[in-house]
Amino acid sequence: MLTLHGYYRSSASFRVRIALNLKGLEVAHISHHLRRNEQRAPEFLALNPQGLVPALQTDDGQVLLQSMAIIEYLDETHPSPALLPGDAAGRARVRALADLIACDIHPIDNLRVLRYLRTEMGQDEDAIQRWYNHWIAEGFAALEPLLASGPSGAFCHGDAPGLADICLVPQVVNSQNYKLDLSPFPTISRIYEACLALPAFAQAMPGQQPDAE
């Protein structure tokens, strides 16, 4: 059986949970509470020296790191339903949409960045919220027209959810947690609602996880 090391509030773990659900794969979950620094415990650092979640242990003992690499591994080893389009241009588009979120928005709003702003830079909660929402809004301002002008369909690329949707939903949840006004982003909001109508996304939501507080 696959084993996912994660945390219910981790956006990257959230992505992998969605992918596992879409693939219909059975997985055991081990939680590492990020706010208590459990990801820095020696036994977890032995799995991932970076001390980040998620990490996926396969049934043959491999340890896979980084959510995007894990998701593409799942897509290659369990190809149906596909998370990437069948054509090269489509795959490039979906990867670009996903990377806009996973590489450009998410890392600078990550917990360890917010902690540094709070503890080392002396920023208060109002400043941190402004930081958080600034970078999401800037990213969404670019993402919105890319989605609106792309292939028509219910999701980011056509009528089936894929890698870009897997990245989008956790980022929208993050924006809601920090009360970002999403009215300028109607396409993002529409796709988000379409995703949540699917059990694979709804069951991966942070509040649905056993370790949710």
C-alpha positions in Angstrom: 0.0 0.0 0.0 1.1 3.6 -0.6 1.8 5.7 2.4 1.4 9.5 2.3 3.3 11.6 4.8 1.5 14.9 4.9 -0.5 17.4 6.9 -4.1 18.4 6.4 -3.4 22.1 5.9 -0.4 21.6 3.6 -1.3 22.7 0.1 1.2 20.4 -1.5 -0.2 17.4 0.5 -3.7 18.5 -0.6 -2.6 18.3 -4.2 -1.4 14.7 -3.8 -4.6 13.7 -1.9 -6.6 14.9 -4.9 -4.5 13.0 -7.4 -4.7 9.8 -5.3 -8.5 10.2 -5.1 -8.8 10.8 -8.9 -6.8 7.7 -9.5 -8.8 5.7 -7.0 -5.8 4.5 -5.1 -5.8 3.2 -1.6 -3.3 5.0 0.7 -2.3 5.1 4.3 -1.9 8.6 5.8 0.7 9.7 8.4 0.3 13.2 9.6 3.2 15.5 10.6 1.9 18.6 12.3 3.8 21.5 10.6 3.0 24.1 13.2 4.5 21.8 15.9 7.6 21.2 13.7 7.0 17.5 13.6 8.4 17.5 10.1 11.8 18.2 11.6 11.8 15.1 13.7 14.8 12.9 13.0 12.8 9.9 11.8 11.0 12.1 9.2 14.3 13.9 8.1 15.6 10.4 7.4 12.8 10.1 4.8 13.1 13.7 3.5 16.2 15.7 4.5 14.4 18.9 3.4 11.9 18.4 6.2 8.9 19.2 4.0 5.7 17.3 3.2 4.4 15.5 1.3 6.5 12.4 1.0 5.0 9.3 -0.6 6.3 5.8 0.2 5.6 3.2 -2.4 4.8 -0.4 -1.8 8.3 -1.3 -3.0 10.0 1.0 -0.4 10.8 4.0 -2.6 10.3 7.5 -1.1 9.1 10.1 -3.5 9.3 13.8 -2.8 7.9 17.0 -4.1 4.1 17.1 -4.9 4.5 17.8 -8.6 6.9 14.9 -9.1 4.7 12.6 -7.0 1.6 13.5 -9.1 3.4 12.8 -12.4 4.7 9.5 -11.0 1.1 8.5 -10.1 0.0 9.6 -13.6 2.7 7.5 -15.2 2.2 4.4 -13.1 -1.6 4.6 -13.1 -2.4 6.3 -16.4 -6.2 6.2 -16.2 -7.7 8.7 -15.7 -5.0 10.8 -17.3 -4.0 14.0 -15.5 -2.2 15.5 -18.6 -3.6 15.9 -22.1 -2.6 13.5 -24.9 -1.0 16.2 -27.1 2.3 17.9 -26.5 1.0 21.4 -26.7 -1.8 20.6 -24.3 0.6 19.0 -21.8 2.8 22.2 -22.0 -0.2 24.4 -21.4 -1.4 22.4 -18.4 2.1 22.2 -16.9 2.4 26.0 -17.3 -0.9 26.6 -15.5 0.1 24.2 -12.7 3.6 25.7 -12.4 2.2 29.3 -12.2 0.5 28.2 -9.0 2.9 25.6 -7.6 6.1 27.5 -8.4 5.2 31.2 -8.5 2.4 31.7 -6.0 2.6 29.0 -3.4 6.3 29.0 -2.4 6.3 32.7 -1.3 3.2 32.2 0.8 4.4 29.0 2.4 4.3 28.5 6.2 8.0 28.8 6.6 8.1 32.1 4.7 5.2 33.5 6.8 7.1 32.3 9.9 10.2 34.2 8.8 8.2 37.3 8.1 6.6 37.1 11.6 9.7 36.1 13.7 12.7 37.4 11.9 11.3 40.4 10.1 8.9 41.4 12.9 5.8 41.7 10.8 2.4 41.7 12.4 -0.6 39.7 11.2 -2.0 42.6 9.1 1.2 42.9 7.2 1.4 39.1 6.7 -2.2 39.0 5.4 -1.4 41.8 2.9 1.8 39.9 1.8 -0.2 36.7 1.4 -3.0 38.1 -0.6 -0.8 40.3 -2.7 1.0 37.4 -4.2 -2.1 35.3 -4.7 -3.9 38.1 -6.3 -1.0 38.9 -8.6 -0.8 35.2 -9.7 -4.5 34.9 -10.1 -4.6 38.1 -12.2 -2.3 36.3 -14.7 -4.1 32.9 -14.4 -7.6 34.2 -14.9 -7.2 35.3 -18.6 -5.1 32.2 -19.4 -8.0 30.0 -18.2 -10.7 32.2 -19.8 -9.0 32.1 -23.2 -8.1 28.4 -23.1 -9.9 25.3 -24.4 -13.6 25.5 -23.4 -14.8 23.1 -20.8 -15.7 22.8 -17.1 -12.1 22.6 -15.9 -8.7 24.2 -16.5 -8.2 22.3 -19.8 -11.4 20.8 -21.2 -14.0 18.7 -19.6 -11.9 16.5 -17.3 -9.9 17.6 -14.2 -6.2 17.3 -14.4 -2.9 18.6 -13.1 -3.8 22.3 -13.3 -7.1 21.8 -11.4 -5.2 19.8 -8.7 -3.0 22.8 -8.1 -5.8 25.4 -8.4 -8.2 24.1 -5.7 -5.7 24.2 -2.8 -4.6 27.7 -3.8 -8.2 28.9 -3.9 -8.8 27.4 -0.4 -5.7 29.3 0.8 -7.1 32.5 -0.6 -10.4 31.9 1.2 -8.6 31.4 4.5 -7.0 34.8 4.1 -10.3 36.4 2.9 -9.1 37.4 -0.6 -11.8 38.9 -2.8 -12.2 36.5 -5.6 -14.8 38.5 -7.5 -12.2 39.6 -10.1 -11.6 36.0 -11.0 -14.8 34.5 -12.2 -13.2 31.7 -14.3 -11.1 30.6 -11.4 -14.2 30.6 -9.1 -16.2 28.7 -11.7 -13.6 26.0 -12.1 -13.1 25.7 -8.3 -16.9 25.0 -7.9 -16.8 22.5 -10.7 -13.9 20.7 -9.0 -15.6 20.6 -5.6 -18.6 18.9 -7.1 -16.4 15.9 -7.6 -15.9 13.5 -4.7 -12.2 13.3 -5.4 -11.7 17.0 -4.6 -14.4 17.3 -1.9 -12.9 14.3 0.1 -9.4 15.8 -0.2 -10.4 19.1 1.5 -8.5 19.9 4.6 -11.5 19.7 6.9 -12.2 16.2 5.7 -8.9 14.8 6.9 -8.5 12.7 10.1 -5.9 15.1 11.5 -8.0 18.2 11.0 -8.3 20.3 14.1 
